[in-house]
Amino acid sequence: MRIILVVLCLLAGLGSAAAADLKLLTAGAYKSVALELISAFEKRTGHKVTVENATAGALQKRIAGGEYFDVVVLPPLVLGPFLGGRVVESSAKSLARVGIGVAVKQGAPLPDISSVDAFKKTLLAARAVAYIDPAAGGSSGVYLAKLFEKLGIAPQIKAKSVLVPGGLVAERVVNGQADIALHQISEILAVPGAVLVGPIPLEVQHYTEYSGGVSVGSRNRAAADALLLEFADPKNLPVLKKRGMDEP
């Protein structure tokens, strides 16, 4: 009996030693997907994952500044320069893509965004329009600033812009700061009290892809590899769809 207890204690100790603490840096659009997948991953493996999200531009600066992480999720254009440097090049995997949507406060009339012209009129009629501050490096904000120029409405939108440095833009329609919010669809769906009107018209839509990679400095390489494989599993498509994203 004593021998059995000793063996069980040793096995328990090995299990504890095998459990790892991981740090994930992710662009905000992928956060809701990551959290759902991580929940199952932690239960199955015993690993613990700390999730930190920010705009792609902010994460780019943090990684370049030497911040520790185990796994990172970013648009390929932002991740690319780190491959072979701070990120293991062979670990890179395409994970998802997402488009930009329009949100209003729950209970508010749904504006017409059925065409580019209708979308443009809706923006011009709005009291205030919230979107990610392009200076913060958020993918949707950078694109929208260019789109407003292309549509010839940049001065009008600038005068009533609610620029959000990071986080969930749709919170600005919930708290009344704006009556229209433009953001990645997955981030709109993450805001209670906000309603997704729909994606912006296809003719002006912009999809952002997200890829993941493992840090060359990860202290838990096997666990980090396992987490990224979890994210890249094709079986995750229903989770992506539920969270407003699609396969890459």
Protein Blocks (a to p, Z undefined) as FASTA:
>chain_A
ZZmmmmmmmmmmmmmmmpccddddddfklmmmmmmmmmmmmmmnopacddddddfklmmm
mmmnopacfbdcddfklmmmmgoplpcfklpccfbdcdddddddehiacddfkbfklmmm
mmmmpmbdcdddfknopaklmmmmmmmmmnopmmmmmmmcccdfbdjfklmmmnopambd
cddfklmmmpghiacfbdcdfklgccddddddddfklcblmlmmmmmmmmmpmklmmmmm
mnopacZZ
